[in-house]
């Protein structure tokens, strides 16, 4: 009897959606006022883009304990909000900053199409937690999705995530990576690159997993310094690299005098107080990062190895320290006067704007596809 009623509900839900002027897309949201958790920025930027999609209305979906009111103003923008207990009111639920358990999907969201929005190094996180013997959301096999979206820098994880988070019928799609300077400008209004500071450099990797480690950027700065003196070098976020071996075996061999701290600190406050003009970075299989877009927005010189933004900042290839040092030297020599570079960097930022019609159309295609693949209700053990 219960399954019959569920089928009627799904049919009614689908028919009602077709009669509505707009479909509704929910985006799970947590820690909405966090200024340091990048997932918040992704969530809000995605929402901003989806407000421009004809035929769809976005709403943030929060855990019941965090629900306060049907609207919330965050960094000077007002967002519509519902608690998870009302998630059956949406047609499609995009989950990232937190995911609904299988039981929540069954009890609260029957008939809803569930999308997993992968904006992180999920494979690395799963392996790291397994190595540490941690049972977390990332290691659990309880969570199953109808569709998985990967931002461009993480499409390589798609086939694995389909196995880990889906079924043979789960769809895989690449989705836009969007960013708005709204959070940046709300917190650091007016901060911009100061001419004459391109030779004051900073390295800000997390050093928690192999994806973002400071060894290559520090080496790039060291090699460049042999040809063009670095005025100041700052490193924040040593994390797990803050070891006796690092202090004994790495730092003594460097001529550059590094200043910094084991914690990442708050950026760009560090840029402002230390007059940093150049950010030197390195990544492995995670080539899109809000830190870089913030640096470009502020007019800073960005030295990076991301194949996804080759035309932005100063690109070097892979693990090529010599190539990176040449890029840094070019930045120090010409960043203040290279007007063409400024134009290219602003064009680069427009690619990721929530208002860019290409991103809006891309999201619309993805959302419309979810209507063609309505979910069937799963029982708590994962069967259908």
C-alpha positions as a printed NumPy array, in Angstrom:
array([[  0.   ,   0.   ,   0.   ],
       [  2.835,   2.369,   0.908],
       [  4.559,   1.916,  -2.465],
       [  1.236,   2.507,  -4.297],
       [  0.752,   5.793,  -2.435],
       [  4.348,   6.74 ,  -3.21 ],
       [  3.767,   6.14 ,  -6.93 ],
       [  0.652,   8.346,  -6.824],
       [  2.64 ,  11.064,  -5.059],
       [  5.406,  10.964,  -7.668],
       [  2.893,  11.165, -10.526],
       [  1.069,  14.059,  -8.844],
       [  4.36 ,  15.842,  -8.101],
       [  5.511,  15.513, -11.716],
       [  2.128,  16.656, -13.113],
       [  2.02 ,  19.652, -10.752],
       [  5.527,  20.651, -11.782],
       [  4.513,  20.622, -15.443],
       [  1.569,  22.965, -14.679],
       [  3.749,  25.352, -12.649],
       [  5.282,  28.414, -14.259],
       [  8.689,  27.422, -12.936],
       [ 10.361,  24.344, -11.618],
       [ 12.152,  24.545,  -8.314],
       [ 15.746,  23.568,  -7.677],
       [ 17.044,  23.153,  -4.143],
       [ 20.706,  23.511,  -3.24 ],
       [ 21.836,  22.097,   0.109],
       [ 23.598,  24.745,   2.164],
       [ 25.578,  24.72 ,   5.405],
       [ 27.796,  27.219,   7.241],
       [ 26.299,  29.956,   5.097],
       [ 28.106,  32.767,   6.85 ],
       [ 31.506,  31.138,   6.796],
       [ 34.053,  33.379,   5.118],
       [ 36.7  ,  30.679,   4.719],
       [ 34.848,  27.535,   3.602],
       [ 35.024,  27.548,  -0.207],
       [ 31.975,  25.291,  -0.554],
       [ 29.827,  28.172,   0.731],
       [ 31.118,  30.364,  -2.087],
       [ 30.328,  27.643,  -4.64 ],
       [ 26.809,  27.253,  -3.26 ],
       [ 25.98 ,  30.946,  -3.294],
       [ 27.523,  31.526,  -6.73 ],
       [ 25.525,  28.617,  -8.181],
       [ 22.345,  30.064,  -6.671],
       [ 23.152,  33.473,  -8.192],
       [ 23.496,  31.899, -11.625],
       [ 20.295,  29.873, -11.331],
       [ 18.22 ,  32.958, -10.514],
       [ 18.828,  33.928, -14.161],
       [ 17.508,  30.667, -15.621],
       [ 14.103,  30.942, -17.258],
       [ 11.744,  28.273, -15.937],
       [ 13.64 ,  27.537, -12.717],
       [ 13.59 ,  29.074,  -9.235],
       [ 16.446,  28.247,  -6.81 ],
       [ 16.116,  27.822,  -3.057],
       [ 18.687,  26.979,  -0.403],
       [ 17.909,  23.827,   1.589],
       [ 19.281,  23.782,   5.132],
       [ 19.251,  21.209,   7.893],
       [ 16.286,  21.672,  10.221],
       [ 18.373,  22.813,  13.196],
       [ 19.819,  25.618,  11.06 ],
       [ 16.553,  26.878,   9.57 ],
       [ 15.606,  30.384,  10.783],
       [ 13.435,  32.119,   8.197],
       [ 12.229,  31.76 ,   4.585],
       [ 14.8  ,  34.331,   3.477],
       [ 18.335,  35.085,   4.606],
       [ 20.622,  37.943,   3.636],
       [ 24.202,  36.766,   3.247],
       [ 26.974,  39.12 ,   2.126],
       [ 24.367,  41.691,   1.073],
       [ 22.367,  39.268,  -1.115],
       [ 18.98 ,  37.817,  -0.124],
       [ 18.322,  34.102,  -0.657],
       [ 15.156,  31.989,  -0.38 ],
       [ 15.517,  29.161,   2.166],
       [ 13.578,  26.03 ,   3.17 ],
       [ 14.375,  23.309,   5.738],
       [ 15.242,  19.782,   4.615],
       [ 11.863,  18.609,   5.919],
       [ 10.261,  20.522,   3.016],
       [ 12.555,  19.211,   0.303],
       [  9.647,  17.432,  -1.416],
       [  8.67 ,  20.911,  -2.619],
       [ 11.574,  20.963,  -5.087],
       [ 11.871,  19.142,  -8.394],
       [ 15.63 ,  18.717,  -8.236],
       [ 17.889,  18.708,  -5.178],
       [ 21.573,  19.535,  -5.692],
       [ 23.656,  18.271,  -2.784],
       [ 27.179,  19.302,  -1.902],
       [ 27.771,  21.249,   1.317],
       [ 25.817,  18.457,   2.998],
       [ 24.076,  15.405,   1.599],
       [ 20.738,  13.922,   2.543],
       [ 20.879,  10.436,   4.001],
       [ 19.11 ,   7.638,   2.178],
       [ 16.378,   7.736,   4.828],
       [ 15.941,  11.505,   4.39 ],
       [ 15.688,  11.015,   0.629],
       [ 13.004,   8.395,   1.199],
       [ 11.004,  10.206,   3.902],
       [ 11.413,  13.87 ,   2.944],
       [ 12.087,  13.93 ,  -0.801],
       [ 10.016,  11.312,  -2.68 ],
       [  9.858,  12.025,  -6.398],
       [ 12.771,  14.468,  -6.237],
       [ 15.735,  14.067,  -8.595],
       [ 18.944,  13.926,  -6.541],
       [ 22.127,  15.486,  -7.932],
       [ 25.548,  15.172,  -6.331],
       [ 27.554,  18.32 ,  -7.094],
       [ 31.211,  17.339,  -6.875],
       [ 33.39 ,  20.387,  -6.361],
       [ 36.203,  18.723,  -4.416],
       [ 38.892,  16.08 ,  -4.675],
       [ 36.467,  13.414,  -3.511],
       [ 38.725,  10.523,  -4.481],
       [ 41.613,  11.972,  -2.467],
       [ 39.303,  12.684,   0.489],
       [ 37.921,   9.142,   0.49 ],
       [ 41.377,   7.572,   0.387],
       [ 42.709,   9.951,   3.049],
       [ 39.842,   9.056,   5.398],
       [ 40.262,   5.344,   4.74 ],
       [ 43.975,   5.588,   5.495],
       [ 43.1  ,   7.385,   8.739],
       [ 40.48 ,   4.719,   9.564],
       [ 37.711,   7.358,   9.607],
       [ 34.086,   6.574,   8.844],
       [ 32.654,   9.7  ,   7.187],
       [ 30.122,  10.776,   4.585],
       [ 32.834,  10.398,   1.955],
       [ 33.555,   6.748,   2.823],
       [ 29.928,   5.644,   3.321],
       [ 28.126,   3.753,   0.551],
       [ 24.711,   4.819,   1.882],
       [ 24.406,   7.856,  -0.392],
       [ 23.173,   7.154,  -3.928],
       [ 22.401,   9.802,  -6.571],
       [ 20.467,   9.961,  -9.837],
       [ 22.961,  12.362, -11.413],
       [ 26.514,  13.469, -10.627],
       [ 27.821,  16.864, -11.714],
       [ 31.571,  17.481, -11.74 ],
       [ 33.184,  20.886, -12.177],
       [ 35.665,  20.894, -15.119],
       [ 38.738,  20.25 , -12.97 ],
       [ 37.174,  17.12 , -11.457],
       [ 35.613,  15.362, -14.447],
       [ 38.387,  12.769, -14.165],
       [ 36.681,  11.525, -10.991],
       [ 33.348,  10.93 , -12.734],
       [ 33.591,   7.184, -13.489],
       [ 34.821,   6.451,  -9.967],
       [ 32.073,   8.55 ,  -8.356],
       [ 29.443,   6.839, -10.486],
       [ 30.55 ,   3.565,  -8.929],
       [ 30.903,   5.049,  -5.435],
       [ 27.836,   7.307,  -5.381],
       [ 25.532,   6.008,  -8.073],
       [ 24.027,   3.096,  -9.985],
       [ 24.547,   1.874, -13.564],
       [ 21.813,   4.337, -14.564],
       [ 23.35 ,   7.355, -12.817],
       [ 24.106,  10.159, -15.28 ],
       [ 27.475,  11.95 , -15.34 ],
       [ 27.759,  15.558, -16.504],
       [ 30.32 ,  18.327, -16.442],
       [ 28.934,  21.518, -14.908],
       [ 30.062,  25.157, -14.752],
       [ 32.513,  26.468, -12.207],
       [ 31.194,  29.888, -11.199],
       [ 32.553,  32.597,  -8.948],
       [ 31.426,  36.05 ,  -7.921],
       [ 33.564,  38.667,  -6.114],
       [ 30.602,  39.45 ,  -3.831],
       [ 32.047,  37.654,  -0.781],
       [ 35.493,  39.095,  -1.439],
       [ 34.22 ,  42.658,  -1.789],
       [ 31.947,  42.35 ,   1.251],
       [ 34.907,  41.435,   3.444],
       [ 37.806,  43.273,   1.8  ],
       [ 36.214,  46.236,   0.057],
       [ 38.649,  48.084,  -2.113],
       [ 41.661,  45.788,  -1.74 ],
       [ 43.711,  45.907,  -4.941],
       [ 47.22 ,  45.164,  -6.12 ],
       [ 49.723,  47.852,  -5.145],
       [ 52.093,  48.774,  -8.008],
       [ 55.701,  47.968,  -7.208],
       [ 54.93 ,  44.886,  -5.081],
       [ 55.223,  42.124,  -7.703],
       [ 58.517,  41.027,  -6.068],
       [ 56.728,  40.477,  -2.744],
       [ 55.433,  36.932,  -3.074],
       [ 53.223,  34.579,  -1.106],
       [ 52.551,  30.815,  -1.113],
       [ 49.234,  29.614,   0.355],
       [ 48.75 ,  25.879,  -0.149],
       [ 46.825,  23.806,   2.385],
       [ 49.458,  21.022,   2.612],
       [ 46.861,  18.565,   3.922],
       [ 46.767,  16.21 ,   0.948],
       [ 48.972,  15.713,  -2.094],
       [ 46.774,  17.97 ,  -4.246],
       [ 48.056,  21.288,  -2.869],
       [ 51.61 ,  21.277,  -1.521],
       [ 54.027,  24.188,  -1.099],
       [ 57.251,  22.459,  -2.212],
       [ 56.938,  23.392,  -5.913],
       [ 55.952,  27.062,  -5.344],
       [ 58.748,  27.523,  -2.814],
       [ 61.207,  26.   ,  -5.284],
       [ 59.91 ,  28.313,  -8.029],
       [ 60.55 ,  31.336,  -5.806],
       [ 64.008,  30.029,  -4.878],
       [ 65.108,  29.599,  -8.513],
       [ 63.676,  32.981,  -9.589],
       [ 65.468,  34.669,  -6.68 ],
       [ 68.842,  33.62 ,  -8.072],
       [ 68.263,  35.882, -11.086],
       [ 66.009,  38.614,  -9.644],
       [ 66.066,  39.351,  -5.93 ],
       [ 62.808,  38.649,  -4.078],
       [ 62.045,  41.486,  -1.644],
       [ 59.806,  39.403,   0.61 ],
       [ 58.504,  35.813,   0.66 ],
       [ 55.592,  34.663,   2.791],
       [ 54.191,  31.167,   3.349],
       [ 50.977,  30.403,   5.204],
       [ 49.219,  27.081,   5.585],
       [ 52.094,  24.646,   6.14 ],
       [ 49.601,  22.216,   7.685],
       [ 50.908,  18.65 ,   7.668],
       [ 54.137,  19.878,   6.07 ],
       [ 55.072,  21.602,   9.326],
       [ 57.415,  18.829,  10.403],
       [ 60.913,  18.492,  11.798],
       [ 62.02 ,  16.898,   8.522],
       [ 60.728,  19.899,   6.528],
       [ 62.532,  22.354,   8.816],
       [ 65.701,  20.273,   8.822],
       [ 65.91 ,  19.085,   5.209],
       [ 64.129,  21.764,   3.139],
       [ 64.327,  25.226,   4.681],
       [ 68.129,  25.26 ,   5.269],
       [ 68.829,  24.641,   1.59 ],
       [ 66.844,  27.739,   0.524],
       [ 68.451,  31.155,   0.187],
       [ 65.116,  32.966,   0.34 ],
       [ 64.198,  34.041,   3.858],
       [ 60.62 ,  32.805,   4.344],
       [ 58.154,  34.399,   6.736],
       [ 54.952,  32.676,   7.669],
       [ 52.893,  30.435,   9.865],
       [ 51.65 ,  26.861,  10.028],
       [ 48.031,  28.058,   9.765],
       [ 46.615,  29.344,   6.498],
       [ 45.417,  32.559,   8.068],
       [ 42.813,  34.855,   6.561],
       [ 43.365,  35.933,   2.994],
       [ 43.577,  38.524,   1.595],
       [ 44.206,  40.173,   4.959],
       [ 47.68 ,  38.623,   4.735],
       [ 48.108,  40.18 ,   1.298],
       [ 47.187,  43.622,   2.549],
       [ 49.203,  43.733,   5.772],
       [ 52.305,  42.231,   4.127],
       [ 51.875,  44.099,   0.811],
       [ 51.884,  40.876,  -1.211],
       [ 51.723,  41.464,  -4.96 ],
       [ 52.279,  37.963,  -6.349],
       [ 50.761,  34.579,  -5.499],
       [ 52.772,  31.497,  -6.485],
       [ 50.794,  28.263,  -6.552],
       [ 50.799,  24.608,  -7.589],
       [ 48.099,  21.952,  -7.847],
       [ 47.654,  18.323,  -8.834],
       [ 44.355,  17.414, -10.556],
       [ 42.433,  20.312,  -8.963],
       [ 42.981,  23.151, -11.393],
       [ 40.263,  25.595, -10.317],
       [ 40.507,  27.53 ,  -7.088],
       [ 38.774,  30.606,  -5.662],
       [ 42.065,  31.863,  -4.226],
       [ 43.4  ,  32.315,  -7.749],
       [ 40.284,  34.123,  -8.978],
       [ 40.42 ,  36.447,  -5.97 ],
       [ 44.064,  37.24 ,  -6.747],
       [ 43.206,  37.972, -10.386],
       [ 40.232,  40.096,  -9.334],
       [ 42.527,  42.158,  -7.116],
       [ 44.942,  42.673, -10.018],
       [ 47.733,  40.597,  -8.464],
       [ 50.233,  38.504, -10.411],
       [ 49.238,  34.83 , -10.283],
       [ 51.884,  32.188, -11.026],
       [ 50.142,  28.828, -11.494],
       [ 50.131,  25.493, -13.327],
       [ 46.395,  25.101, -13.984],
       [ 45.651,  23.928, -17.502],
       [ 42.072,  25.172, -17.028],
       [ 43.166,  28.823, -16.936],
       [ 46.28 ,  28.805, -19.111],
       [ 45.459,  32.244, -20.487],
       [ 45.086,  33.755, -17.004],
       [ 47.95 ,  35.127, -14.952],
       [ 51.351,  33.533, -15.628],
       [ 51.158,  29.835, -16.494],
       [ 53.875,  27.225, -16.107],
       [ 53.691,  23.565, -17.002],
       [ 53.147,  20.749, -14.535],
       [ 56.024,  20.276, -12.104],
       [ 58.51 ,  22.331, -14.137],
       [ 60.224,  24.493, -11.513],
       [ 62.432,  26.231, -14.09 ],
       [ 59.39 ,  27.131, -16.186],
       [ 57.656,  28.42 , -13.072],
       [ 60.657,  30.562, -12.166],
       [ 60.645,  32.089, -15.658],
       [ 56.95 ,  32.922, -15.253],
       [ 57.654,  34.568, -11.902],
       [ 60.508,  36.601, -13.358],
       [ 58.227,  37.812, -16.179],
       [ 55.655,  38.869, -13.625],
       [ 58.17 ,  40.776, -11.509],
       [ 59.584,  42.536, -14.571],
       [ 56.405,  43.503, -16.391],
       [ 53.259,  43.113, -14.291],
       [ 52.897,  46.823, -13.529],
       [ 53.002,  47.884, -17.176],
       [ 51.439,  44.951, -19.051],
       [ 48.025,  46.355, -19.98 ],
       [ 47.224,  43.405, -22.26 ],
       [ 47.664,  41.075, -19.302],
       [ 45.109,  43.052, -17.302],
       [ 42.567,  42.742, -20.117],
       [ 43.155,  38.99 , -20.429],
       [ 42.806,  38.449, -16.682],
       [ 39.464,  40.273, -16.591],
       [ 38.248,  38.252, -19.579],
       [ 39.323,  35.144, -17.693],
       [ 37.181,  36.126, -14.699],
       [ 34.151,  36.679, -16.942],
       [ 34.35 ,  33.021, -17.999],
       [ 33.437,  32.06 , -14.424],
       [ 30.836,  34.738, -13.745],
       [ 27.386,  33.505, -12.609],
       [ 25.972,  36.171, -14.942],
       [ 27.807,  34.876, -18.018],
       [ 25.042,  33.715, -20.425],
       [ 27.114,  30.655, -21.336],
       [ 27.09 ,  29.47 , -17.709],
       [ 23.387,  30.236, -17.284],
       [ 22.528,  28.246, -20.431],
       [ 24.79 ,  25.404, -19.32 ],
       [ 23.033,  25.12 , -15.956],
       [ 19.636,  25.271, -17.662],
       [ 20.525,  22.328, -19.928],
       [ 21.628,  20.305, -16.91 ],
       [ 18.521,  21.122, -14.88 ],
       [ 16.166,  20.417, -17.779],
       [ 17.786,  16.995, -18.162],
       [ 16.906,  16.146, -14.55 ],
       [ 13.216,  16.476, -15.448],
       [ 13.631,  13.77 , -18.076],
       [ 15.059,  11.32 , -15.572],
       [ 12.701,  11.343, -12.592],
       [ 13.86 ,   9.324,  -9.62 ],
       [ 12.197,   6.18 ,  -8.294],
       [ 11.928,   5.846,  -4.552],
       [ 14.742,   3.898,  -2.949],
       [ 14.309,   1.957,   0.244],
       [ 16.785,   2.543,   3.053],
       [ 18.946,  -0.441,   2.085],
       [ 19.503,   1.017,  -1.364],
       [ 17.218,  -1.309,  -3.322],
       [ 14.495,   0.04 ,  -5.627]])
